[in-house]
C-alpha cells in the first residue's frame, strides 16, 4: 500500500502531500481519500479542494463532517 506523507493531522483535518498520478477525490481504492482512510483508520475523509491527477502538492482533507 502506498503511504501518503502526512504533514499535519488533528481531530478535524489532515494536511498531506498528494503524489502526482493519483486522483485527489473519490475514485476507487487507489485515490488519496481511500488511501488515507486505510492509513489513518478513519471512516470519513472529506475532500476540501482538489488537484488534477497529474499534479502533486499539498492537500487538506476533512476527517469529520462537522
C-alpha positions as CSV (number, residue, x, y, z in Angstrom):
1,X,0.0,0.0,0.0
2,X,1.3,3.5,-0.9
3,X,1.7,5.7,2.2
4,X,0.6,9.3,1.8
5,X,3.0,11.7,3.5
6,X,1.1,13.5,6.3
7,X,2.4,16.9,7.2
8,X,-0.1,17.7,9.9
9,X,-3.2,16.0,11.4
10,X,-5.6,16.7,14.3
11,X,-9.1,15.6,15.1
12,X,-10.6,17.6,12.2
13,X,-8.1,17.8,9.3
14,X,-5.2,16.1,7.7
15,X,-2.7,18.0,5.6
16,X,-0.8,15.7,3.3
17,X,1.4,15.6,0.1
18,X,-0.5,14.2,-2.9
19,X,1.8,12.4,-5.2
20,X,1.3,13.1,-8.9
21,X,-0.5,10.4,-10.8
22,X,-3.1,9.8,-8.0
23,X,-6.6,11.1,-8.0
24,X,-7.3,13.6,-5.2
25,X,-11.1,12.8,-5.0
26,X,-13.0,9.6,-4.5
27,X,-12.3,7.3,-7.4
28,X,-11.7,3.8,-6.2
29,X,-9.1,2.1,-3.9
30,X,-6.1,4.0,-5.3
31,X,-7.5,7.5,-4.7
32,X,-6.0,9.7,-2.0
33,X,-9.2,9.6,0.2
34,X,-9.2,5.8,0.0
35,X,-5.5,5.5,0.9
36,X,-5.9,8.0,3.8
37,X,-8.9,6.0,5.2
38,X,-6.8,2.9,5.3
39,X,-3.7,4.7,6.6
40,X,-5.5,6.7,9.3
41,X,-8.1,4.2,10.2
42,X,-10.9,6.7,9.5
43,X,-14.3,6.0,8.1
44,X,-14.8,9.5,6.6
45,X,-12.3,11.5,4.6
46,X,-13.7,14.7,3.0
47,X,-12.2,16.5,0.0
48,X,-11.7,20.2,0.9
49,X,-10.2,21.1,-2.5
50,X,-8.7,19.1,-5.4
51,X,-5.6,18.9,-7.6
52,X,-5.5,17.4,-11.0
53,X,-4.4,13.8,-11.2
54,X,-1.1,14.7,-12.9
55,X,-0.2,17.4,-10.3
56,X,1.4,16.7,-7.0
57,X,1.2,19.1,-4.0
58,X,-0.1,19.8,-0.5
59,X,-3.8,19.0,0.1
60,X,-6.2,19.4,3.0
61,X,-8.7,16.7,3.9
62,X,-11.5,16.8,6.4
63,X,-11.6,14.0,9.0
64,X,-15.2,14.5,10.1
65,X,-18.4,16.0,8.7
66,X,-18.6,18.9,11.2
